[in-house]
Each structure stands twice: as C-alpha cells, then as structure tokens.
C-alpha cells in the first residue's frame, strides 16, 4: 500500500513538472515572438543594412568585363528583380541546370562580369571583420519579392527531378548520429532548447512560415543568414560531412522545401533567434 502511495506521488510530481515545463516553454516562446515583433520593422532590423549593401553590390562594376550584375537574368529577364526570388530555384536554359539564387549569382559573376569568385566563395558566410557579398546580395534580391507568394517552378523535367531528389535527401539518414532532416522536421511539437521545430514533411502553414522568412537576421549570430547557411549548419549539427557551398544537392533540398511551402507569403529579411 505504501509503495503504491509513493508511486502515485512520484507520478503526480512528474506530471506537475512536465506541465510546468510546458507552460514555461510556451511563455518563453511568446516572449521571443514579442521581441521579434518589436524589432521587425526596417528601422530596427539590422538585416536591412544587408539589403542596402546588396543594392550597392548589384550595381557595382566588377570583373574583367567591368560591368554590373544588371545583365544577370534571374529568370524574369536581365536585371529584373521584382518577384524573381519568389520563383527560385528554377531551371535556366543557358546553364542547363536548376539553380537557387546563390548558385545563379555565382554563375552571373563568372559569366556576365568575368569575376573570379574564389574570394566571394571564401566569404560566403560573414564573420567578424569578414563581410559576405553573397549574404548582402541575397538580402537585396529576396527583399524585392516581399509581399509575394512562394511560387517555385516545377514544370520543367529537371525541376521535377530536383524536387524528387530533394525529398529523398530530406529523409536520407546518415552521419555519425544517423540523422536526417526528417529526424527534427517530420513530427509535430518537437523542440530544440526553447525553439519550436517546424514539421516540414507536410505542405502548408509551417513550411510556408519557415521558407517565407529566409534570408533572416540571426540575433544570436549578429549576422544575416541565407538558406544555404541554414542547410549547411543543419548538416554540421547532424555531424554529416559539410556540404559544398552552392551545390546541386542543397539546391535540390531547397526545391523540395519550397514545394512544401508553395503559396506562402515572403517577408524578408526576417529576424530570428
């Protein structure tokens, strides 16, 4: 009888602890959202400084051809930026491949400007005293699709192929921890520390809110980050081999994720923890 009473008491304590922890997490998440709302406008979000720097870079003449990126076609015609990001990744006939924005920018730097992109790739992710041309350019171009819907192109056979490859990669387990993207992002209600993890295995709201808010300014890192960085960091944390920057595999994964997020609103640069 005494053991049963003690057991019941332990269960009650555990249930109370779990309930308290859940309430604490909910309260913390609400405070995080309140903080984000306070600094989300252009006058408070440091990510808009990257937008301004990106505009300068877009118009700067560089490379052996001494021209700007104004001759770069992001899918809607040379120099046309409004809505281009919303439709990427997409197939480009001149390169005969599907490219995300960062892949396409590298292609344009090399082929339109005649620019050696070795230094650009070395500074693909910014750090203290190390600005990133790519992060700034992505912020500027993506911001030109603000208020539009995610409309990734899936008509060309190569676009469809990339979506299928991206889905396979999403569920592919590997690395020393035998993790996949789906380990963290294929169930409801998962968290890491105080951060909720969106279920990206289903199309709809969670995928839309996730993909529609990258690139973002990461407060914890003091820098604007692109989707390439997010995927790179996810693989690093899974203890996978580090993926090559602007690789076809990361583009394929982005195609799949944007397919899950079709119709979502774009609001960038956002601000995240």
N, C-alpha and C positions, 0 to 999 in steps of 0.2 A: 504493500500500500504506500509506504513511504517512498519507495523507488518511483512508483507511478506519479506521485505528487511532485517529486523532484524533476522527473522527466517533463511533466506538464509545465512546470515553472520555467525550465530551460527553453522549451518550445515557445512559450509566451515571450520570454526575453528576446529570443532570436527574431520573432515576428515583429516585436516593437522596434528592434534595432534596424531591421530591413525597412520598416515603414518610415522610421526617422531618416534613414539614409536616402530613401526615395524622395521624401519631402525636401531634404537638404539639396539634393541634386536638382530638383525642379526649381527651387528658389535660386540656386546658383545660375541656372540656365536663363532664368528670367532676368537676372541682374546683368548677365552677359549681353542679352538681347537689348536691354535698356541702354547699356553702354554703347553698343553698336549704333543704335538709333541716334544717340547724342552726337556722334562724330561721323555720321554717314553722308552729310552734305559736302559739296565741293570745297567749302571754306574750312572744313575740319578734317577731311580725309586726306592724309598725305599721299595717297595713291594718285591724286590728281596732279601732283607735281611731276609724276612719271608721265602722265598724259601730255603735259606741256613740253617736257624734254623730248618725248617721242615725236611731237609735231616738228620740232626743230630738226631732228634727225631725218625725218621723212623728206624734208625739203633741202637738206644739205647735199651739196655736190661732192661725190667721193669716187674713189676707184680710178682705174686707168682711163675710163671714158669720161670722167669728170662730169657726171650727171647725177641728178637726184633720183629718189625712188618713185618719182612721179610717173615714170614709164613702166612701173610694175603693175601687172594685171593680177588682181587677187580674185578674179572670177567674174567680175562685172564689167571689165574693160580697164585699160591702162589708167591708173590714177584714181579710179572710182572707189571710194572707201565706204560710203554710206550703205550699210547693210551687207557688206562683203563678209565680215566676221560671222554674221548670223548663219551663213550658208557653208561654213567650213567646218571640218575638212571636206574637200571636194576633188574631183578629177580635173587635171589640167592637161590638155592635149599637147602643149608644147614640151612638157616633160614626160608625158605618157605615164603619169602616176597620180595617185591620190596624195594630197599634201594637206597638212594642217598649216596654220598661219606661220608658225616659226620655220617650218621647212620651206614654205614658199618665199618667205623673206630672205632666207639664205640663198635660195635659187636666184632671186632677183638681184641680190647684191653681187653674186658671181657673174650672172649673165647680162643683166641690164647695166650695172655700174662697173663691172670688171674689178670688183673689190676682192682682195684676199681676205677671206672670212676667218682665218686662223685665230686672230685676236678676238673677233666677235664671239666665236665659239668658246674660247678660253674664258671670256667674261659673260657666259650665257646666264649665269646666276650672280646677282650682285652680292657684294660683301663690303665690310668696312674699307673705305678708300678704293673700292673696285666697282664702279657703276656698270650697268648692263645695258647695252644698246637694245638688245632683244626685248628685255622686260619693258623698257620705255616705249619701243615701237609697238609692241603688242597692246600696251595700255592705251596708246593713242588710237590705234586702229579699231580695237574692240569697242572703245567708247563711242565710236561712230555708229555702232549698232544698238546703242542704248534705246530702250523702249520697244525694240523689235522682238520678234519671236525666233527661237532656235529653229532653224529650217535646214538642217544638214541634208546635203544632196545624196539621194540613194537610187538614182535612175540608171546610171552607167554601171555596166557589169563589174568594173573594178571597184566602184563604190560599194556595191553589194558584197563583193568578195571581202573587202576590208571590214565591213560590218560583221561578217561571219567570223573572220579571223579575230577581231576584237572581242567578240563574245566568247570564243574559245580561250583567249588569253585571260579574260575575266575569271573564268572558272579553273584555269590551269594552276595546279598546286606545284610547288617546288621550293627550292632553297633549303637551308639547314633546318628551318622551322616548319617546312611542309605547308606553307601558307599560300593562299591565292587572294585576289581582290575580294572574292566572294566570302572568304573567311570573316571579313569585317563588314561587308556591304551586301549581304544577301538575306538578312533577317531583320525583323522589327525590334526596336527598343535596345539595340546594342549601344554601348558607350565605351569610350576610352578616356580615362580620367573623368573630367566633367563634360567632355564633348560628346554630343549625340552623333551616332554614325548612321548616315542615310542608307536606306535599302535601295541600292541601285540595280538590283536584279529585276525590279518591276518598273515599267514605264509609268510616268505620271509625276505627281507633285514633288516627291522627294528628289527624284533625278532632275526635274526641271529647276528646282530651287538651288540645287548644287551646281549644275553645269551653267546656269544662267548668271552665276555670281563669280566666275573666274574670267579674267585675272582679278586678284584681290590684294589688298594691302594687309600683310600679316603683322599684327601688332607685336606678337611675340618675337618676330624676327626683324622688325623695323625695316621692312622692305616690301615692295610689290612683287608678287609671285604669279607665274603663269601656270597653266595646266601642265605644261611639260615639267615644271619643277614639282608640282603636286604628285604626278605619277612617278617621277624619279625618286622623290622622298618616300613614297609608299613602298616602292621596291626595296629601297635601302632599309627601311624599318622591318620589312619582311625577311631581310637577310638574303635576298636574291642577288645575283650578280648585277652590278649597276648597269642599267640600260644606256645605250649610246644616245647622245643628245640628237633630237630631231630624227629619230629612227622610224622606219616604217611600222614597227611593232607598236610604238607609242601612238602613232597616228591612227592605227587600226583600233586600238583601245579607245581613243577619243571619238572615233566614228561611232562605235558601239554605244558609248555613254551618251553622246548627243542624240543618237537614235532613241534611246530610252527617255531623253528629255525633250523630244520634239514638241514644239508649241509653247515651251517655257519662255518667260519673259527674261530679257537680258538687261541687267543693271550692273554695270561695271565702270570703274573698278569698285568693287565692294570692299568691305573691311571685315576681317575675321581675326580670331584669337591668335 
